[in-house]
Amino acid sequence: MPFESNFARFVEVGRVVLLKAGPHAGHIAVIAEIIDHNRAVIDGPTTGVPRQAFPYRHLTLTPLTVPQLPRSASSGIVKKYVEKSDIVGKWESTAWAKKRAAAEKRRTLTDFERFQVMVHKKSRRDKVRKVLKAAKA
């Protein structure tokens, strides 16, 4: 009987990762080579992340992979495979990326913009309350 794993995301060549630390935190990159049990070589030629060794503790594995990416592929080859499989487009269409973008947008709002959001929420809440009250009557 084969062993069934509870895990679905593995550290593998071609795995798309989200950087949690460093100057490129919040960007995505691709694992190009596994160095050891603590580090991997990552490359993000389409997202501005330079090729570098990066510790696993500062990476988050995403469900996306670049299929058929050869081990130790150069930046040019990684870029070709990433563009071919439209990894950036797939990432931006995920709920995870959309939530991160929304949180970043909320983080950069000014005081007046936060006030406008509050007023819009109050008016929407009032409209919903009135419609529900009319539907019950």
A tleap script that builds the chain and sets N, CA, C and O, in Angstrom:
source leaprc.protein.ff14SB
mol = sequence {
  NMET PRO PHE GLU SER ASN PHE ALA ARG PHE
  VAL GLU VAL GLY ARG VAL VAL LEU LEU LYS
  ALA GLY PRO HIE ALA GLY HIE ILE ALA VAL
  ILE ALA GLU ILE ILE ASP HIE ASN ARG ALA
  VAL ILE ASP GLY PRO THR THR GLY VAL PRO
  ARG GLN ALA PHE PRO TYR ARG HIE LEU THR
  LEU THR PRO LEU THR VAL PRO GLN LEU PRO
  ARG SER ALA SER SER GLY ILE VAL LYS LYS
  TYR VAL GLU LYS SER ASP ILE VAL GLY LYS
  TRP GLU SER THR ALA TRP ALA LYS LYS ARG
  ALA ALA ALA GLU LYS ARG ARG THR LEU THR
  ASP PHE GLU ARG PHE GLN VAL MET VAL HIE
  LYS LYS SER ARG ARG ASP LYS VAL ARG LYS
  VAL LEU LYS ALA ALA LYS CALA
}
set mol.1.N position { 0.839 -1.183 0.000 }
set mol.1.CA position { 0.000 0.000 0.000 }
set mol.1.C position { 0.884 1.247 0.000 }
set mol.1.O position { 1.689 1.420 0.915 }
set mol.2.N position { 0.755 2.126 -1.011 }
set mol.2.CA position { 1.610 3.321 -1.068 }
set mol.2.C position { 1.241 4.323 0.024 }
set mol.2.O position { 0.092 4.422 0.456 }
set mol.3.N position { 2.248 5.046 0.441 }
set mol.3.CA position { 2.060 6.048 1.483 }
set mol.3.C position { 1.402 7.297 0.893 }
set mol.3.O position { 1.873 7.837 -0.108 }
set mol.4.N position { 0.332 7.743 1.506 }
set mol.4.CA position { -0.371 8.959 1.073 }
set mol.4.C position { 0.132 10.146 1.891 }
set mol.4.O position { 0.133 10.093 3.121 }
set mol.5.N position { 0.554 11.201 1.229 }
set mol.5.CA position { 1.060 12.386 1.910 }
set mol.5.C position { -0.054 13.393 2.122 }
set mol.5.O position { -0.953 13.521 1.291 }
set mol.6.N position { 0.006 14.098 3.223 }
set mol.6.CA position { -0.953 15.165 3.510 }
set mol.6.C position { -0.553 16.469 2.827 }
set mol.6.O position { -1.346 17.408 2.765 }
set mol.7.N position { 0.654 16.525 2.325 }
set mol.7.CA position { 1.173 17.757 1.748 }
set mol.7.C position { 1.004 17.762 0.236 }
set mol.7.O position { 1.115 16.723 -0.415 }
set mol.8.N position { 0.737 18.930 -0.311 }
set mol.8.CA position { 0.553 19.056 -1.756 }
set mol.8.C position { 1.620 19.939 -2.387 }
set mol.8.O position { 1.889 19.824 -3.583 }
set mol.9.N position { 2.233 20.824 -1.596 }
set mol.9.CA position { 3.247 21.741 -2.116 }
set mol.9.C position { 4.619 21.272 -1.643 }
set mol.9.O position { 4.888 21.199 -0.444 }
set mol.10.N position { 5.463 20.963 -2.591 }
set mol.10.CA position { 6.795 20.472 -2.261 }
set mol.10.C position { 7.848 21.435 -2.791 }
set mol.10.O position { 7.618 22.140 -3.773 }
set mol.11.N position { 9.005 21.459 -2.132 }
set mol.11.CA position { 10.138 22.220 -2.636 }
set mol.11.C position { 10.668 21.447 -3.828 }
set mol.11.O position { 11.185 20.341 -3.673 }
set mol.12.N position { 10.543 22.019 -5.015 }
set mol.12.CA position { 10.964 21.359 -6.240 }
set mol.12.C position { 11.382 22.409 -7.255 }
set mol.12.O position { 10.967 23.565 -7.169 }
set mol.13.N position { 12.192 22.012 -8.201 }
set mol.13.CA position { 12.601 22.917 -9.264 }
set mol.13.C position { 11.356 23.271 -10.068 }
set mol.13.O position { 10.620 22.392 -10.515 }
set mol.14.N position { 11.133 24.559 -10.245 }
set mol.14.CA position { 9.962 25.025 -10.972 }
set mol.14.C position { 8.835 25.489 -10.071 }
set mol.14.O position { 7.849 26.037 -10.565 }
set mol.15.N position { 8.944 25.290 -8.762 }
set mol.15.CA position { 7.906 25.735 -7.832 }
set mol.15.C position { 7.947 27.256 -7.740 }
set mol.15.O position { 9.018 27.841 -7.579 }
set mol.16.N position { 6.799 27.890 -7.842 }
set mol.16.CA position { 6.698 29.346 -7.702 }
set mol.16.C position { 6.597 29.650 -6.210 }
set mol.16.O position { 5.805 29.042 -5.489 }
set mol.17.N position { 7.412 30.601 -5.764 }
set mol.17.CA position { 7.452 30.953 -4.343 }
set mol.17.C position { 7.189 32.446 -4.165 }
set mol.17.O position { 7.449 33.257 -5.054 }
set mol.18.N position { 6.669 32.778 -2.999 }
set mol.18.CA position { 6.440 34.157 -2.607 }
set mol.18.C position { 7.497 34.523 -1.578 }
set mol.18.O position { 7.653 33.822 -0.578 }
set mol.19.N position { 8.219 35.601 -1.806 }
set mol.19.CA position { 9.280 36.009 -0.897 }
set mol.19.C position { 8.689 36.745 0.298 }
set mol.19.O position { 7.895 37.672 0.137 }
set mol.20.N position { 9.088 36.319 1.516 }
set mol.20.CA position { 8.556 36.912 2.738 }
set mol.20.C position { 9.482 37.951 3.342 }
set mol.20.O position { 9.053 38.733 4.191 }
set mol.21.N position { 10.748 37.978 2.925 }
set mol.21.CA position { 11.716 38.872 3.550 }
set mol.21.C position { 12.661 39.421 2.505 }
set mol.21.O position { 12.742 38.915 1.386 }
set mol.22.N position { 13.369 40.460 2.888 }
set mol.22.CA position { 14.369 41.050 2.000 }
set mol.22.C position { 13.806 42.204 1.196 }
set mol.22.O position { 12.639 42.565 1.352 }
set mol.23.N position { 14.625 42.781 0.342 }
set mol.23.CA position { 14.190 43.941 -0.441 }
set mol.23.C position { 13.119 43.599 -1.482 }
set mol.23.O position { 12.435 44.494 -1.978 }
set mol.24.N position { 12.968 42.320 -1.814 }
set mol.24.CA position { 11.969 41.921 -2.806 }
set mol.24.C position { 10.792 41.201 -2.157 }
set mol.24.O position { 10.102 40.422 -2.814 }
set mol.25.N position { 10.559 41.456 -0.877 }
set mol.25.CA position { 9.441 40.815 -0.169 }
set mol.25.C position { 8.132 41.162 -0.868 }
set mol.25.O position { 7.897 42.308 -1.249 }
set mol.26.N position { 7.290 40.152 -1.027 }
set mol.26.CA position { 6.010 40.340 -1.694 }
set mol.26.C position { 6.041 40.012 -3.172 }
set mol.26.O position { 4.990 39.965 -3.810 }
set mol.27.N position { 7.223 39.781 -3.736 }
set mol.27.CA position { 7.342 39.406 -5.144 }
set mol.27.C position { 7.359 37.887 -5.269 }
set mol.27.O position { 7.620 37.173 -4.300 }
set mol.28.N position { 7.078 37.410 -6.468 }
set mol.28.CA position { 7.159 35.971 -6.693 }
set mol.28.C position { 8.421 35.643 -7.485 }
set mol.28.O position { 8.944 36.475 -8.226 }
set mol.29.N position { 8.891 34.422 -7.313 }
set mol.29.CA position { 10.066 33.927 -8.022 }
set mol.29.C position { 9.881 32.427 -8.232 }
set mol.29.O position { 8.903 31.836 -7.776 }
set mol.30.N position { 10.832 31.831 -8.927 }
set mol.30.CA position { 10.777 30.407 -9.240 }
set mol.30.C position { 12.030 29.736 -8.677 }
set mol.30.O position { 13.126 30.290 -8.768 }
set mol.31.N position { 11.872 28.555 -8.101 }
set mol.31.CA position { 13.027 27.797 -7.633 }
set mol.31.C position { 13.735 27.228 -8.855 }
set mol.31.O position { 13.156 26.439 -9.602 }
set mol.32.N position { 14.989 27.630 -9.057 }
set mol.32.CA position { 15.763 27.172 -10.205 }
set mol.32.C position { 16.659 25.988 -9.847 }
set mol.32.O position { 16.959 25.154 -10.702 }
set mol.33.N position { 17.086 25.912 -8.593 }
set mol.33.CA position { 17.960 24.814 -8.162 }
set mol.33.C position { 17.863 24.688 -6.648 }
set mol.33.O position { 17.725 25.692 -5.949 }
set mol.34.N position { 17.934 23.475 -6.146 }
set mol.34.CA position { 17.918 23.221 -4.712 }
set mol.34.C position { 19.369 23.061 -4.259 }
set mol.34.O position { 20.096 22.208 -4.770 }
set mol.35.N position { 19.780 23.880 -3.305 }
set mol.35.CA position { 21.159 23.835 -2.826 }
set mol.35.C position { 21.305 22.765 -1.745 }
set mol.35.O position { 22.113 21.846 -1.882 }
set mol.36.N position { 20.517 22.884 -0.664 }
set mol.36.CA position { 20.545 21.909 0.420 }
set mol.36.C position { 19.198 21.947 1.119 }
set mol.36.O position { 18.215 22.422 0.550 }
set mol.37.N position { 19.145 21.447 2.354 }
set mol.37.CA position { 17.883 21.387 3.086 }
set mol.37.C position { 17.447 22.744 3.636 }
set mol.37.O position { 16.371 22.853 4.224 }
set mol.38.N position { 18.253 23.760 3.457 }
set mol.38.CA position { 17.928 25.072 4.000 }
set mol.38.C position { 17.798 26.165 2.952 }
set mol.38.O position { 17.166 27.191 3.206 }
set mol.39.N position { 18.393 25.960 1.761 }
set mol.39.CA position { 18.432 27.035 0.772 }
set mol.39.C position { 18.152 26.519 -0.632 }
set mol.39.O position { 18.344 25.344 -0.944 }
set mol.40.N position { 17.686 27.454 -1.472 }
set mol.40.CA position { 17.472 27.154 -2.886 }
set mol.40.C position { 17.891 28.366 -3.695 }
set mol.40.O position { 17.912 29.485 -3.181 }
set mol.41.N position { 18.222 28.150 -4.955 }
set mol.41.CA position { 18.496 29.253 -5.875 }
set mol.41.C position { 17.169 29.648 -6.485 }
set mol.41.O position { 16.484 28.824 -7.091 }
set mol.42.N position { 16.804 30.919 -6.323 }
set mol.42.CA position { 15.550 31.410 -6.887 }
set mol.42.C position { 15.864 32.418 -7.981 }
set mol.42.O position { 16.942 33.011 -8.018 }
set mol.43.N position { 14.902 32.594 -8.863 }
set mol.43.CA position { 15.071 33.528 -9.967 }
set mol.43.C position { 13.701 34.071 -10.329 }
set mol.43.O position { 12.745 33.306 -10.460 }
set mol.44.N position { 13.598 35.369 -10.491 }
set mol.44.CA position { 12.347 35.996 -10.892 }
set mol.44.C position { 12.588 36.985 -12.010 }
set mol.44.O position { 12.471 38.192 -11.793 }
set mol.45.N position { 12.924 36.510 -13.212 }
set mol.45.CA position { 13.293 37.430 -14.282 }
set mol.45.C position { 12.141 38.324 -14.748 }
set mol.45.O position { 12.388 39.402 -15.289 }
set mol.46.N position { 10.904 37.906 -14.552 }
set mol.46.CA position { 9.774 38.737 -14.989 }
set mol.46.C position { 9.239 39.607 -13.858 }
set mol.46.O position { 8.433 40.504 -14.106 }
set mol.47.N position { 9.673 39.361 -12.613 }
set mol.47.CA position { 9.173 40.141 -11.484 }
set mol.47.C position { 10.242 41.019 -10.850 }
set mol.47.O position { 9.977 41.693 -9.855 }
set mol.48.N position { 11.445 41.020 -11.412 }
set mol.48.CA position { 12.502 41.884 -10.901 }
set mol.48.C position { 13.302 41.289 -9.760 }
set mol.48.O position { 14.092 41.999 -9.138 }
set mol.49.N position { 13.125 40.014 -9.463 }
set mol.49.CA position { 13.892 39.368 -8.405 }
set mol.49.C position { 15.167 38.786 -9.025 }
set mol.49.O position { 15.080 37.931 -9.906 }
set mol.50.N position { 16.349 39.231 -8.584 }
set mol.50.CA position { 17.586 38.695 -9.166 }
set mol.50.C position { 17.828 37.255 -8.739 }
set mol.50.O position { 17.324 36.810 -7.707 }
set mol.51.N position { 18.600 36.535 -9.535 }
set mol.51.CA position { 18.954 35.151 -9.221 }
set mol.51.C position { 19.842 35.168 -7.983 }
set mol.51.O position { 20.855 35.866 -7.946 }
set mol.52.N position { 19.456 34.392 -6.968 }
set mol.52.CA position { 20.192 34.395 -5.707 }
set mol.52.C position { 19.847 33.168 -4.881 }
set mol.52.O position { 18.814 32.533 -5.093 }
set mol.53.N position { 20.718 32.842 -3.945 }
set mol.53.CA position { 20.425 31.791 -2.975 }
set mol.53.C position { 19.513 32.402 -1.919 }
set mol.53.O position { 19.741 33.523 -1.465 }
set mol.54.N position { 18.474 31.656 -1.529 }
set mol.54.CA position { 17.491 32.195 -0.587 }
set mol.54.C position { 17.098 31.088 0.386 }
set mol.54.O position { 16.842 29.964 -0.046 }
set mol.55.N position { 17.042 31.374 1.692 }
set mol.55.CA position { 16.656 30.341 2.659 }
set mol.55.C position { 15.158 30.036 2.574 }
set mol.55.O position { 14.345 30.921 2.311 }
set mol.56.N position { 14.814 28.777 2.800 }
set mol.56.CA position { 13.413 28.353 2.729 }
set mol.56.C position { 12.541 29.073 3.756 }
set mol.56.O position { 11.357 29.309 3.512 }
set mol.57.N position { 13.126 29.421 4.903 }
set mol.57.CA position { 12.321 30.047 5.951 }
set mol.57.C position { 11.801 31.424 5.533 }
set mol.57.O position { 10.878 31.952 6.154 }
set mol.58.N position { 12.394 32.012 4.475 }
set mol.58.CA position { 11.926 33.304 3.983 }
set mol.58.C position { 11.117 33.163 2.698 }
set mol.58.O position { 10.885 34.151 2.001 }
set mol.59.N position { 10.688 31.945 2.378 }
set mol.59.CA position { 9.891 31.690 1.185 }
set mol.59.C position { 8.560 31.075 1.592 }
set mol.59.O position { 8.477 30.364 2.593 }
set mol.60.N position { 7.533 31.347 0.824 }
set mol.60.CA position { 6.256 30.667 0.970 }
set mol.60.C position { 5.975 29.956 -0.343 }
set mol.60.O position { 5.981 30.574 -1.407 }
set mol.61.N position { 5.731 28.663 -0.264 }
set mol.61.CA position { 5.443 27.886 -1.472 }
set mol.61.C position { 4.024 28.177 -1.944 }
set mol.61.O position { 3.091 28.182 -1.141 }
set mol.62.N position { 3.858 28.416 -3.225 }
set mol.62.CA position { 2.532 28.630 -3.800 }
set mol.62.C position { 2.094 27.351 -4.510 }
set mol.62.O position { 2.920 26.467 -4.740 }
set mol.63.N position { 0.828 27.233 -4.857 }
set mol.63.CA position { 0.386 26.033 -5.577 }
set mol.63.C position { 0.826 26.012 -7.041 }
set mol.63.O position { 0.628 25.005 -7.720 }
set mol.64.N position { 1.411 27.087 -7.537 }
set mol.64.CA position { 1.795 27.167 -8.943 }
set mol.64.C position { 3.170 26.549 -9.186 }
set mol.64.O position { 4.057 26.636 -8.336 }
set mol.65.N position { 3.336 25.935 -10.335 }
set mol.65.CA position { 4.639 25.423 -10.741 }
set mol.65.C position { 4.874 25.761 -12.207 }
set mol.65.O position { 3.935 25.951 -12.980 }
set mol.66.N position { 6.142 25.832 -12.566 }
set mol.66.CA position { 6.536 25.993 -13.964 }
set mol.66.C position { 6.841 24.583 -14.472 }
set mol.66.O position { 7.847 23.993 -14.079 }
set mol.67.N position { 5.988 24.037 -15.335 }
set mol.67.CA position { 6.197 22.646 -15.752 }
set mol.67.C position { 7.433 22.477 -16.631 }
set mol.67.O position { 7.765 23.340 -17.444 }
set mol.68.N position { 8.100 21.346 -16.445 }
set mol.68.CA position { 9.225 20.934 -17.283 }
set mol.68.C position { 10.454 21.849 -17.200 }
set mol.68.O position { 11.309 21.799 -18.084 }
set mol.69.N position { 10.561 22.681 -16.157 }
set mol.69.CA position { 11.727 23.560 -16.034 }
set mol.69.C position { 12.957 22.718 -15.709 }
set mol.69.O position { 12.943 21.978 -14.725 }
set mol.70.N position { 14.025 22.811 -16.513 }
set mol.70.CA position { 15.221 22.005 -16.232 }
set mol.70.C position { 15.966 22.539 -15.006 }
set mol.70.O position { 15.881 23.722 -14.677 }
set mol.71.N position { 16.688 21.652 -14.347 }
set mol.71.CA position { 17.475 22.048 -13.175 }
set mol.71.C position { 18.592 22.989 -13.596 }
set mol.71.O position { 19.138 22.868 -14.693 }
set mol.72.N position { 18.924 23.917 -12.730 }
set mol.72.CA position { 20.000 24.895 -12.941 }
set mol.72.C position { 19.825 25.688 -14.225 }
set mol.72.O position { 20.812 26.057 -14.862 }
set mol.73.N position { 18.589 25.957 -14.613 }
set mol.73.CA position { 18.328 26.734 -15.823 }
set mol.73.C position { 18.792 28.171 -15.619 }
set mol.73.O position { 18.654 28.726 -14.528 }
set mol.74.N position { 19.340 28.765 -16.666 }
set mol.74.CA position { 19.798 30.153 -16.582 }
set mol.74.C position { 18.598 31.086 -16.547 }
set mol.74.O position { 17.467 30.663 -16.785 }
set mol.75.N position { 18.848 32.353 -16.250 }
set mol.75.CA position { 17.761 33.325 -16.154 }
set mol.75.C position { 16.977 33.443 -17.454 }
set mol.75.O position { 15.757 33.603 -17.432 }
set mol.76.N position { 17.668 33.365 -18.583 }
set mol.76.CA position { 16.992 33.456 -19.869 }
set mol.76.C position { 16.026 32.303 -20.096 }
set mol.76.O position { 14.916 32.501 -20.592 }
set mol.77.N position { 16.449 31.105 -19.733 }
set mol.77.CA position { 15.591 29.928 -19.894 }
set mol.77.C position { 14.422 29.997 -18.918 }
set mol.77.O position { 13.290 29.676 -19.280 }
set mol.78.N position { 14.692 30.415 -17.677 }
set mol.78.CA position { 13.612 30.556 -16.695 }
set mol.78.C position { 12.587 31.567 -17.192 }
set mol.78.O position { 11.382 31.341 -17.085 }
set mol.79.N position { 13.068 32.677 -17.732 }
set mol.79.CA position { 12.160 33.707 -18.247 }
set mol.79.C position { 11.293 33.145 -19.373 }
set mol.79.O position { 10.093 33.413 -19.425 }
set mol.80.N position { 11.894 32.371 -20.270 }
set mol.80.CA position { 11.152 31.793 -21.389 }
set mol.80.C position { 10.045 30.857 -20.884 }
set mol.80.O position { 8.912 30.922 -21.359 }
set mol.81.N position { 10.375 29.991 -19.923 }
set mol.81.CA position { 9.398 29.053 -19.381 }
set mol.81.C position { 8.291 29.770 -18.597 }
set mol.81.O position { 7.122 29.393 -18.676 }
set mol.82.N position { 8.675 30.811 -17.837 }
set mol.82.CA position { 7.684 31.563 -17.050 }
set mol.82.C position { 6.713 32.291 -17.973 }
set mol.82.O position { 5.505 32.283 -17.734 }
set mol.83.N position { 7.231 32.919 -19.023 }
set mol.83.CA position { 6.356 33.613 -19.969 }
set mol.83.C position { 5.489 32.626 -20.742 }
set mol.83.O position { 4.326 32.910 -21.031 }
set mol.84.N position { 6.048 31.477 -21.074 }
set mol.84.CA position { 5.304 30.456 -21.828 }
set mol.84.C position { 4.113 29.940 -21.024 }
set mol.84.O position { 3.034 29.728 -21.578 }
set mol.85.N position { 4.303 29.739 -19.726 }
set mol.85.CA position { 3.220 29.213 -18.895 }
set mol.85.C position { 2.415 30.310 -18.208 }
set mol.85.O position { 1.524 30.006 -17.415 }
set mol.86.N position { 2.710 31.592 -18.494 }
set mol.86.CA position { 1.966 32.744 -17.968 }
set mol.86.C position { 1.810 32.688 -16.446 }
set mol.86.O position { 0.703 32.815 -15.924 }
set mol.87.N position { 2.911 32.500 -15.754 }
set mol.87.CA position { 2.896 32.368 -14.305 }
set mol.87.C position { 2.441 33.658 -13.628 }
set mol.87.O position { 1.664 33.614 -12.674 }
set mol.88.N position { 2.914 34.800 -14.108 }
set mol.88.CA position { 2.539 36.078 -13.479 }
set mol.88.C position { 1.034 36.312 -13.615 }
set mol.88.O position { 0.390 36.756 -12.664 }
set mol.89.N position { 0.473 36.021 -14.775 }
set mol.89.CA position { -0.967 36.170 -14.973 }
set mol.89.C position { -1.759 35.229 -14.087 }
set mol.89.O position { -2.778 35.621 -13.519 }
set mol.90.N position { -1.296 33.980 -13.963 }
set mol.90.CA position { -1.979 33.014 -13.092 }
set mol.90.C position { -1.910 33.459 -11.640 }
set mol.90.O position { -2.882 33.336 -10.895 }
set mol.91.N position { -0.735 33.986 -11.240 }
set mol.91.CA position { -0.573 34.447 -9.856 }
set mol.91.C position { -1.517 35.616 -9.577 }
set mol.91.O position { -2.188 35.640 -8.546 }
set mol.92.N position { -1.571 36.580 -10.488 }
set mol.92.CA position { -2.411 37.755 -10.264 }
set mol.92.C position { -3.896 37.420 -10.265 }
set mol.92.O position { -4.699 38.187 -9.734 }
set mol.93.N position { -4.276 36.289 -10.852 }
set mol.93.CA position { -5.693 35.908 -10.865 }
set mol.93.C position { -6.082 35.069 -9.651 }
set mol.93.O position { -7.260 34.753 -9.484 }
set mol.94.N position { -5.116 34.697 -8.795 }
set mol.94.CA position { -5.447 33.913 -7.610 }
set mol.94.C position { -6.054 34.807 -6.539 }
set mol.94.O position { -5.781 36.006 -6.488 }
set mol.95.N position { -6.877 34.213 -5.688 }
set mol.95.CA position { -7.492 34.952 -4.580 }
set mol.95.C position { -6.422 35.460 -3.618 }
set mol.95.O position { -6.561 36.543 -3.050 }
set mol.96.N position { -5.369 34.692 -3.436 }
set mol.96.CA position { -4.273 35.062 -2.546 }
set mol.96.C position { -3.643 36.374 -2.993 }
set mol.96.O position { -3.440 37.274 -2.179 }
set mol.97.N position { -3.331 36.489 -4.281 }
set mol.97.CA position { -2.702 37.710 -4.794 }
set mol.97.C position { -3.669 38.887 -4.735 }
set mol.97.O position { -3.268 40.013 -4.442 }
set mol.98.N position { -4.941 38.625 -5.013 }
set mol.98.CA position { -5.936 39.703 -4.962 }
set mol.98.C position { -6.094 40.236 -3.539 }
set mol.98.O position { -6.226 41.443 -3.339 }
set mol.99.N position { -6.081 39.341 -2.554 }
set mol.99.CA position { -6.173 39.779 -1.154 }
set mol.99.C position { -4.953 40.601 -0.761 }
set mol.99.O position { -5.072 41.611 -0.067 }
set mol.100.N position { -3.758 40.156 -1.218 }
set mol.100.CA position { -2.531 40.913 -0.921 }
set mol.100.C position { -2.586 42.299 -1.553 }
set mol.100.O position { -2.174 43.279 -0.932 }
set mol.101.N position { -3.097 42.390 -2.796 }
set mol.101.CA position { -3.192 43.681 -3.481 }
set mol.101.C position { -4.198 44.587 -2.780 }
set mol.101.O position { -3.957 45.785 -2.633 }
set mol.102.N position { -5.329 44.022 -2.346 }
set mol.102.CA position { -6.329 44.821 -1.646 }
set mol.102.C position { -5.796 45.330 -0.317 }
set mol.102.O position { -6.037 46.479 0.051 }
set mol.103.N position { -5.070 44.482 0.407 }
set mol.103.CA position { -4.493 44.900 1.692 }
set mol.103.C position { -3.462 46.000 1.475 }
set mol.103.O position { -3.393 46.949 2.256 }
set mol.104.N position { -2.665 45.880 0.426 }
set mol.104.CA position { -1.662 46.913 0.123 }
set mol.104.C position { -2.347 48.231 -0.238 }
set mol.104.O position { -1.890 49.305 0.154 }
set mol.105.N position { -3.438 48.139 -0.982 }
set mol.105.CA position { -4.168 49.349 -1.357 }
set mol.105.C position { -4.767 50.020 -0.123 }
set mol.105.O position { -4.698 51.241 0.015 }
set mol.106.N position { -5.359 49.221 0.782 }
set mol.106.CA position { -5.912 49.782 2.023 }
set mol.106.C position { -4.812 50.408 2.864 }
set mol.106.O position { -5.034 51.428 3.516 }
set mol.107.N position { -3.630 49.808 2.855 }
set mol.107.CA position { -2.515 50.305 3.655 }
set mol.107.C position { -2.047 51.669 3.179 }
set mol.107.O position { -1.516 52.450 3.968 }
set mol.108.N position { -2.237 51.969 1.896 }
set mol.108.CA position { -1.739 53.233 1.357 }
set mol.108.C position { -2.808 54.323 1.284 }
set mol.108.O position { -2.549 55.402 0.751 }
set mol.109.N position { -4.005 54.059 1.811 }
set mol.109.CA position { -5.053 55.077 1.770 }
set mol.109.C position { -4.713 56.246 2.689 }
set mol.109.O position { -4.078 56.075 3.729 }
set mol.110.N position { -5.150 57.437 2.281 }
set mol.110.CA position { -4.991 58.610 3.131 }
set mol.110.C position { -6.155 58.664 4.115 }
set mol.110.O position { -7.091 57.869 4.030 }
set mol.111.N position { -6.087 59.593 5.034 }
set mol.111.CA position { -7.140 59.735 6.037 }
set mol.111.C position { -8.486 60.038 5.369 }
set mol.111.O position { -9.506 59.459 5.743 }
set mol.112.N position { -8.492 60.933 4.396 }
set mol.112.CA position { -9.745 61.291 3.722 }
set mol.112.C position { -10.303 60.108 2.937 }
set mol.112.O position { -11.515 59.897 2.911 }
set mol.113.N position { -9.429 59.340 2.299 }
set mol.113.CA position { -9.887 58.165 1.543 }
set mol.113.C position { -10.487 57.115 2.475 }
set mol.113.O position { -11.468 56.461 2.121 }
set mol.114.N position { -9.902 56.949 3.669 }
set mol.114.CA position { -10.484 56.026 4.651 }
set mol.114.C position { -11.856 56.525 5.088 }
set mol.114.O position { -12.773 55.727 5.284 }
set mol.115.N position { -12.002 57.832 5.242 }
set mol.115.CA position { -13.295 58.410 5.596 }
set mol.115.C position { -14.320 58.141 4.491 }
set mol.115.O position { -15.461 57.784 4.783 }
set mol.116.N position { -13.924 58.310 3.221 }
set mol.116.CA position { -14.834 58.040 2.109 }
set mol.116.C position { -15.274 56.576 2.085 }
set mol.116.O position { -16.436 56.278 1.809 }
set mol.117.N position { -14.353 55.674 2.373 }
set mol.117.CA position { -14.698 54.250 2.429 }
set mol.117.C position { -15.718 54.006 3.531 }
set mol.117.O position { -16.676 53.258 3.335 }
set mol.118.N position { -15.523 54.627 4.680 }
set mol.118.CA position { -16.457 54.461 5.779 }
set mol.118.C position { -17.848 54.960 5.389 }
set mol.118.O position { -18.841 54.297 5.686 }
set mol.119.N position { -17.936 56.104 4.737 }
set mol.119.CA position { -19.229 56.660 4.327 }
set mol.119.C position { -19.913 55.746 3.306 }
set mol.119.O position { -21.122 55.528 3.379 }
set mol.120.N position { -19.145 55.215 2.361 }
set mol.120.CA position { -19.717 54.298 1.366 }
set mol.120.C position { -20.230 53.019 2.027 }
set mol.120.O position { -21.288 52.510 1.656 }
set mol.121.N position { -19.494 52.506 2.993 }
set mol.121.CA position { -19.936 51.299 3.699 }
set mol.121.C position { -21.225 51.568 4.472 }
set mol.121.O position { -22.133 50.736 4.494 }
set mol.122.N position { -21.295 52.734 5.101 }
set mol.122.CA position { -22.509 53.066 5.856 }
set mol.122.C position { -23.717 53.189 4.939 }
set mol.122.O position { -24.805 52.719 5.271 }
set mol.123.N position { -23.525 53.827 3.773 }
set mol.123.CA position { -24.662 53.976 2.856 }
set mol.123.C position { -25.074 52.618 2.283 }
set mol.123.O position { -26.266 52.353 2.126 }
set mol.124.N position { -24.111 51.763 1.974 }
set mol.124.CA position { -24.441 50.424 1.462 }
set mol.124.C position { -25.172 49.609 2.529 }
set mol.124.O position { -26.149 48.923 2.232 }
set mol.125.N position { -24.696 49.688 3.762 }
set mol.125.CA position { -25.333 48.966 4.863 }
set mol.125.C position { -26.771 49.446 5.056 }
set mol.125.O position { -27.664 48.642 5.325 }
set mol.126.N position { -26.996 50.750 4.921 }
set mol.126.CA position { -28.332 51.309 5.075 }
set mol.126.C position { -29.268 50.830 3.961 }
set mol.126.O position { -30.426 50.501 4.218 }
set mol.127.N position { -28.761 50.792 2.724 }
set mol.127.CA position { -29.572 50.321 1.598 }
set mol.127.C position { -29.952 48.850 1.775 }
set mol.127.O position { -31.097 48.467 1.536 }
set mol.128.N position { -28.995 48.036 2.192 }
set mol.128.CA position { -29.275 46.614 2.407 }
set mol.128.C position { -30.310 46.442 3.515 }
set mol.128.O position { -31.223 45.627 3.390 }
set mol.129.N position { -30.173 47.197 4.585 }
set mol.129.CA position { -31.113 47.111 5.699 }
set mol.129.C position { -32.522 47.469 5.248 }
set mol.129.O position { -33.482 46.798 5.629 }
set mol.130.N position { -32.660 48.530 4.433 }
set mol.130.CA position { -33.975 48.942 3.946 }
set mol.130.C position { -34.596 47.898 3.014 }
set mol.130.O position { -35.797 47.637 3.086 }
set mol.131.N position { -33.778 47.302 2.139 }
set mol.131.CA position { -34.289 46.269 1.226 }
set mol.131.C position { -34.749 45.045 2.005 }
set mol.131.O position { -35.798 44.479 1.699 }
set mol.132.N position { -33.982 44.630 3.005 }
set mol.132.CA position { -34.382 43.480 3.824 }
set mol.132.C position { -35.641 43.765 4.624 }
set mol.132.O position { -36.480 42.881 4.796 }
set mol.133.N position { -35.777 44.976 5.109 }
set mol.133.CA position { -36.977 45.355 5.871 }
set mol.133.C position { -38.192 45.344 4.950 }
set mol.133.O position { -39.269 44.903 5.353 }
set mol.134.N position { -38.030 45.828 3.710 }
set mol.134.CA position { -39.142 45.825 2.741 }
set mol.134.C position { -39.494 44.381 2.349 }
set mol.134.O position { -40.667 44.069 2.140 }
set mol.135.N position { -38.503 43.513 2.250 }
set mol.135.CA position { -38.764 42.129 1.854 }
set mol.135.C position { -39.495 41.375 2.958 }
set mol.135.O position { -40.301 40.493 2.661 }
set mol.136.N position { -39.238 41.696 4.212 }
set mol.136.CA position { -39.914 41.032 5.331 }
set mol.136.C position { -41.354 41.495 5.449 }
set mol.136.O position { -42.214 40.741 5.903 }
set mol.137.N position { -41.623 42.727 5.044 }
set mol.137.CA position { -42.981 43.291 5.207 }
set mol.137.C position { -43.948 42.754 4.174 }
set mol.137.O position { -45.121 43.127 4.174 }
savepdb mol mol.pdb
quit
